[in-house]
Amino acid sequence: MLNPPSELEASVVIEDEEDDKLTYEWLIIPESTDKKTGGDKERAPRPLKGVFAKNSTSKSTVKFYTPKKEGEYRLFLYVHDGNGNVATGNIPFKVQD
């Protein structure tokens, strides 16, 4: 549970066995409200813009600001090794005043 506005920091420690250069892609995405059943296609929410500190989304540590709008979100991370491999993870959080 996070209060708006808050400045936060997240970091990850990840190693590549071949010592490939890693690139980091951080996103904050609202939880989906388009809930379907039986395998029906759901509309994916768009990542938020303007929530990350400048030039921080390509590093292993990122500074970000809680969204202004109350609700449920996820902080996503995709780490690419430049050879078509990717690791991913996400952390859910709720913004409530």
C-alpha positions as CSV (number, residue, x, y, z in Angstrom):
1,M,0.0,0.0,0.0
2,L,1.5,3.3,-1.1
3,N,0.5,6.9,-0.6
4,P,0.6,9.4,-3.5
5,P,2.8,11.2,-4.2
6,S,5.8,9.0,-3.2
7,E,9.2,8.7,-4.7
8,L,10.4,5.1,-4.6
9,E,13.4,3.1,-5.7
10,A,13.5,-0.5,-6.9
11,S,16.5,-2.6,-7.8
12,V,17.4,-6.0,-9.1
13,V,20.6,-8.1,-8.9
14,I,20.9,-10.4,-11.9
15,E,23.9,-12.1,-13.5
16,D,24.3,-13.6,-17.0
17,E,26.3,-16.8,-17.2
18,E,28.0,-15.8,-20.4
19,D,28.7,-12.2,-19.1
20,D,26.5,-10.7,-21.8
21,K,25.6,-7.0,-21.6
22,L,22.2,-6.7,-20.0
23,T,19.6,-4.1,-20.8
24,Y,16.7,-3.3,-18.4
25,E,13.2,-2.3,-19.3
26,W,11.0,-1.1,-16.3
27,L,7.3,-0.4,-16.7
28,I,4.4,0.5,-14.4
29,I,1.1,-0.9,-15.7
30,P,-2.4,-0.6,-14.1
31,E,-4.1,-3.9,-13.2
32,S,-6.4,-5.1,-15.9
33,T,-10.1,-4.3,-15.4
34,D,-11.1,-6.1,-18.6
35,K,-11.7,-9.5,-17.0
36,K,-12.9,-12.3,-19.4
37,T,-13.5,-16.0,-18.9
38,G,-12.9,-19.1,-21.0
39,G,-9.9,-17.9,-22.8
40,D,-11.6,-14.8,-24.3
41,K,-9.1,-12.1,-25.3
42,E,-8.6,-9.3,-22.8
43,R,-7.6,-5.8,-23.6
44,A,-4.2,-5.1,-22.0
45,P,-3.7,-1.9,-20.1
46,R,-1.1,0.5,-21.4
47,P,2.1,1.3,-19.4
48,L,2.1,4.6,-17.6
49,K,4.2,7.5,-18.8
50,G,6.0,10.1,-16.7
51,V,6.4,7.9,-13.6
52,F,10.1,7.2,-13.8
53,A,13.0,9.5,-13.1
54,K,14.8,10.7,-16.2
55,N,17.3,8.1,-17.7
56,S,16.7,5.6,-15.0
57,T,14.7,2.8,-16.8
58,S,17.8,1.3,-18.5
59,K,19.6,0.5,-15.3
60,S,19.4,-2.2,-12.6
61,T,18.1,0.4,-10.1
62,V,15.1,2.6,-11.0
63,K,13.5,5.6,-9.3
64,F,9.8,6.1,-9.8
65,Y,6.8,8.0,-8.5
66,T,3.6,6.5,-7.4
67,P,0.8,7.2,-9.9
68,K,-1.5,10.1,-8.9
69,K,-4.6,8.0,-9.4
70,E,-5.6,5.6,-6.7
71,G,-5.7,2.0,-7.8
72,E,-3.8,-1.3,-8.3
73,Y,-0.7,-1.4,-10.4
74,R,2.3,-3.6,-11.1
75,L,6.0,-2.7,-11.5
76,F,7.4,-4.8,-14.3
77,L,11.0,-5.5,-15.2
78,Y,12.3,-7.2,-18.4
79,V,16.0,-7.9,-18.6
80,H,17.4,-8.6,-22.1
81,D,20.8,-10.2,-22.8
82,G,21.0,-9.1,-26.5
83,N,20.8,-12.7,-27.7
84,G,17.0,-13.1,-27.6
85,N,16.8,-14.2,-24.0
86,V,14.8,-12.3,-21.4
87,A,14.0,-12.6,-17.7
88,T,11.0,-10.9,-16.3
89,G,9.3,-10.2,-12.9
90,N,6.7,-8.0,-11.4
91,I,5.6,-6.6,-8.1
92,P,2.0,-5.6,-7.4
93,F,1.2,-2.5,-5.4
94,K,-1.8,-0.4,-4.5
95,V,-2.0,3.4,-4.4
96,Q,-4.4,4.7,-1.8
97,D,-4.5,8.1,-0.1
